[in-house]
Amino acid sequence: MLVPIFTLNLKHKVNPHMVTIGKYDGIHCSLTCATTAGKVIVHNPHNRLQEGRASEGDIALLSINQQVSSVCAGRLNPGVPNDVLAVGTQTNLMAYDIEKNRDLFYKETSDGSNAIAIGELGNIEGTMVIVGGNCSIQGYDVEGNENFWTVTGDNVCSLALLDFTGNGQNELVVGSEDYDIRVFKEDEIISEMTETEAITCLCPMENSKFGYALANGTVGVYDRTARFWRIKSKNQAVTINSFDLDSDGVPELITGWSNGKIDARSDRTGEVIFKDNFQNAVAGVVQGDYRHDGGQQLICVSIEGEVRGYNPASEEMRGNLMDTNLEQETIRELSQRKQNLMMELNNYEENQKAGEAASGVLATRSSQARGGQISAERPFPPGVEYEQSSMGVIPASTQLQTTLSVIPGDEKQSAHVELLVATTNDTIVRAVLIFAEGIFDGESHVVHPSPSGLSNTVKVNIVPPKDVPVDLHIKAFIGYKSCTQFHVFELTRQLPRFSMYTLSEVPSEAPNSYCTFQINERVQRLVMWINQNFLLQDDVQCDPNGHLDLTFISLRGSGPFNIRMDTNGNVGLYTADMDLAGDIVQALAGFFNLEDLHTTIDFPVEMERLREVLVKVDEYHAVRQKLTAEMADHSNLIRSLVVRAEDARLMGDMGNMKKGYTELYNMNRDLINGYKIRCGNHQELLNALKQVNLIVQKAGRMRVGKYKTQVVNACRAAIKSNNVNALFKIIKAGGS
């Protein structure tokens, strides 16, 4: 079994997620962690750090004077072998050269710095520090120039750079609080995967694979958009990394948990191949040549500052990291399979005996009937079928049928999608278990009909919170009321993407908000898409003139949605919901394989809301500047008060000393109150900026390809120049 090859204690508490490692002198690896006291510690076991900085043994302390939110080390300048340390707070980003003890650049990040990655992205020239914050992502080069900016659906939780498409260039994988993993090819979203919780960690693995961790304790591995595996724990996965621990040439997923456990799982199956335990929660897992012997070590850090390093397995231990004998493990697995098969065989034998006994009773009753002892109206007494079915025997022709339908809702029940599960005979449905992602409170939903309400049908109410296609994996227990054993039927149904919309039979007035564009497609192709993506009782058709004009009603309360198309390819989407219009445009672009799509939009209500938010942003900025100036004045007064009070103390003037310290106390109280106001103002400013970024993202989602890039970049330029009128025109017309 693997044991740590070195251990040490940093003697500082470490923030979760905020552990990195870098070669700041270009040669030696240094472990870097953010502390709870607003400092960054750098541990270098190879030489004493430069003078002029606080040092404790091999540890250097960097005072940030703000709460650190993210750290990352990487090579920012390709011409220099030294790594750079990037430190993010909720208001700033600092790129720091540890070796030369100087700042490379210092940037204000009004959207915060929740996650940082350093590397190259697509065709963008040079290496960048990529920062994810409040619905936005920014990239800075070595001189601090902003080379990249885009928006995403919610607050960014995690970032990873990897060659997702296999084209030799990096794509950016972004995990956010809205449960989505988005893949950006520069500033274009090329893939989206919806999970069941916020994506707290991402890490690149081999080729196009990447690992992920969710806030609910789930960890897993994706290969592009296909999920290889996932597991869920009652503990939270604090950090993940990839490292070839068993020396088989393929990196494993290393996970550090909130209960102090470290485990390594196969990238293909998720099987645990190694585990160890800390006394406290794990803060970070990194890798590097920490002993400077030419090999890589896996380095694990706990929140209490305990550090352990592990070497990869040797040839003798290869594939046997769990300290188990392969032959014994194989015998155990085969014994377990034998036991399961014996239980299954026993059930079949008991069912066969019950069937044969019931057949004997039936034959006896039949001969008695022929002898005239039982009337012809009831040749077999009740209870024979009961005996036959008590062991779970059901007709061989039993089938399970499912139906999906939209229920608009009324005073007694809210609107929902109804899943009807039914058998084709008199067998009853004892329970229905549904596995699905993102639509239940959890990943599964179980329906147990009451004993008095057992029948051959069960209805399940489903309310999808988002417009995404969902696979419903259904398991139903089928038998008779007297059964103690049940047959399990399994099937999968797909819930269409836009299932929470019902087709209106009565034409209604279209909303004054719209998104219009032109495509080179026939109306029948759009009809085909509608029939596939909406939950309809009957397929829709074009009118006799070849036009399409349909009105849907949203079951989520966002009002009517109208879709129109004429024979010239002009399409109009009329809805007050910008999110819905964006989802429709993206879905149509995928269905018709559209690489670029230009649209014209007009959403007066959203634009008015944006105008109000921008006014608030200006007000918050003005208040922030005023409060900052007042705090600076108070700081100068405090210095003078301290000097006066100390002078009075040294001169024995107790009256003036007491007066000075009283004024100092009052000034400190005012400072604390001002700081609280400043914090509240900053939070309100973040919320307002989030709304601005969200509207820009919605406007971008209503375009495809280069037109989306144009809109996002032009909106960014208009916001930076504070040109509100230009911003509205860009959002509406889709250009600068």
Secondary structure, 3 states (H helix, E strand, C coil): CCCCCEEEECCCCEEEEEEEEECCCCCCCEEEEEECCCEEEEECCCCCCCCCCCEECCEEEEECCCCEEEEEEECCCCCCCCCEEEEEECCEEEEEECCCCEEEEEEECCCCCCEEEEECCCCCCCCEEEEECCCEEEEECCCCCEEEEEECCCCEEEEEEECCCCCCCCEEEEEECCCEEEEEECCEEEEEEECCCCEEEEEECCCCEEEEEECCCEEEEEECCEEEEEEECCCCEEEEEEECCCCCCCCEEEEEECCCEEEEECCCCCCEEEEEECCCCEEEEEEECCCCCCCCEEEEEECCCEEEEECCCCCCCCCCCCCCCHHHHHHHHHHHHHHHHHHHHHHHHHHHHHHHHHHHHHHHHHHHHHCCCCCCCCCCCCCHHHHHHCCCCCCCCCCEEEEEEEECCCCCCCCEEEEEEEECCCCEEEEEEEECCCCCCCCEEEECCCHHHCCCEEEEEECCCCCCCEEEEEEEEEECCCCCCCEEEEEEEEECCECCEEECCCCCCCCCCEEEEECCCCHHHHHHHHHHHECCCCCCCCCCCCCEEEEEEECCCCCEEEEEECCCCEEEEECCCHHHHHHHHHHHHHHHCCCCECCEEECHHHHHHHHHHHHHHHHHHHHHHHHHHHHHHHHHHHHHHHHHHHHHHHCCCHHHHHHHHHHHHHHHHHHHHHHHHHHHHHHHHHHHHHHHHHHHHHHHHCCECHHHHHHHHHHHHHHHCCCHHHHHHHHHHCCC
